[in-house]
Amino acid sequence: QVQLVESGGGLVQPGGSLRLSCAASGTISSIVGTGWYRQVPGKQRELVASVGRSSRENYADSVKGRFTITRDNAEKTVHLQMNNLKPEDTAIYYCNAATTRGIVYWGQGTQVTVSS
């Protein structure tokens, strides 16, 4: 079992920055990849950024150059640094983790609102 808890969401003006964090607990050794997804009402959840065991990063085209995903193995935390935020980045952001057994775990989500 893996438990994920997100934090760091909030309200920010366009052009501002936020840093999301995802703290993992449980069977951490089974995790092969972690990622951040986002969802707005009426739309499917979409991948924002992910990082695998090899530390290879993957980003959605819409966030490349603005968002950075980092993994702190010592703190068992994955961060998403979001810069130059735009109103279209407004969504609920979810952390997920995939395990060696093919099970995917999700956090409860954190709201990010970009508005002036």
C-alpha positions as CSV (number, residue, x, y, z in Angstrom):
1,Q,0.0,0.0,0.0
2,V,1.1,3.5,-0.8
3,Q,-0.4,6.7,0.6
4,L,0.0,10.0,-1.1
5,V,-0.7,13.5,0.3
6,E,-0.6,16.6,-1.8
7,S,0.0,20.2,-0.5
8,G,0.9,23.6,-1.8
9,G,-2.1,24.5,-3.9
10,G,-3.8,27.9,-3.7
11,L,-4.7,31.1,-5.4
12,V,-2.1,32.9,-7.5
13,Q,-2.1,35.7,-10.0
14,P,-1.2,35.1,-13.7
15,G,2.6,35.0,-14.0
16,G,3.0,33.8,-10.5
17,S,4.5,30.6,-9.1
18,L,3.4,27.8,-6.9
19,R,5.2,24.7,-5.6
20,L,3.2,21.5,-5.1
21,S,4.4,18.7,-2.9
22,C,3.4,15.0,-2.7
23,A,4.5,13.1,0.3
24,A,4.5,9.3,0.0
25,S,4.3,6.7,2.7
26,G,3.9,3.0,2.9
27,T,5.6,0.6,0.5
28,I,7.8,3.2,-1.1
29,S,10.3,0.7,-2.5
30,S,7.6,-0.6,-4.9
31,I,7.1,2.7,-6.6
32,V,8.5,2.8,-10.2
33,G,7.2,6.2,-11.3
34,T,5.4,9.2,-9.9
35,G,3.5,11.9,-11.7
36,W,1.3,14.9,-11.5
37,Y,-2.1,15.1,-13.2
38,R,-4.8,17.8,-13.3
39,Q,-8.5,17.9,-13.9
40,V,-11.1,20.5,-14.5
41,P,-14.8,19.9,-14.3
42,G,-16.2,18.2,-17.3
43,K,-12.8,17.2,-18.7
44,Q,-10.7,14.1,-18.4
45,R,-7.7,14.0,-16.0
46,E,-4.6,14.8,-18.0
47,L,-0.9,14.2,-17.4
48,V,1.1,17.3,-16.4
49,A,4.5,15.8,-15.6
50,S,6.0,12.5,-14.6
51,V,9.4,11.0,-13.5
52,G,10.5,7.4,-13.5
53,R,13.1,5.4,-11.6
54,S,15.7,6.4,-14.1
55,S,14.8,10.0,-13.3
56,R,13.7,10.5,-16.9
57,E,11.2,13.4,-16.9
58,N,8.1,13.8,-19.1
59,Y,6.0,16.9,-19.5
60,A,2.8,17.9,-21.3
61,D,3.5,20.3,-24.1
62,S,1.4,23.0,-22.4
63,V,3.7,23.2,-19.4
64,K,7.1,22.6,-20.9
65,G,9.5,25.3,-19.9
66,R,7.3,26.5,-17.1
67,F,6.9,23.4,-14.8
68,T,9.6,21.2,-13.3
69,I,9.1,17.9,-11.5
70,T,11.7,16.8,-8.9
71,R,11.9,13.8,-6.7
72,D,13.5,14.0,-3.2
73,N,14.1,10.3,-2.3
74,A,15.4,11.2,1.2
75,E,12.2,13.0,2.0
76,K,10.0,10.6,0.0
77,T,8.5,13.6,-1.7
78,V,7.8,14.7,-5.3
79,H,7.5,18.3,-6.1
80,L,6.0,20.2,-9.0
81,Q,7.5,23.7,-9.4
82,M,5.1,25.8,-11.4
83,N,6.3,29.1,-12.9
84,N,4.6,31.7,-15.1
85,L,1.2,30.3,-14.3
86,K,-1.7,31.0,-16.6
87,P,-5.4,31.0,-16.0
88,E,-5.7,27.8,-18.1
89,D,-3.5,26.0,-15.5
90,T,-6.5,26.3,-13.0
91,A,-7.4,22.8,-12.0
92,I,-7.3,20.2,-9.2
93,Y,-3.8,18.7,-9.3
94,Y,-3.4,15.1,-8.3
95,C,-0.2,13.2,-7.5
96,N,0.0,9.5,-8.5
97,A,2.4,6.7,-8.1
98,A,2.7,3.5,-10.0
99,T,4.2,0.3,-8.4
100,T,6.0,-2.7,-9.6
101,R,2.8,-4.7,-9.4
102,G,1.0,-2.3,-11.8
103,I,-1.1,-0.7,-9.1
104,V,-1.6,3.1,-9.4
105,Y,-2.3,5.1,-6.3
106,W,-3.7,8.6,-6.2
107,G,-3.7,11.5,-3.7
108,Q,-6.7,13.4,-2.7
109,G,-5.9,16.4,-4.9
110,T,-5.1,20.1,-4.3
111,Q,-6.8,23.0,-5.9
112,V,-4.7,25.5,-8.0
113,T,-6.5,28.7,-9.1
114,V,-4.8,31.2,-11.4
115,S,-6.8,34.4,-11.4
116,S,-6.3,38.2,-11.1
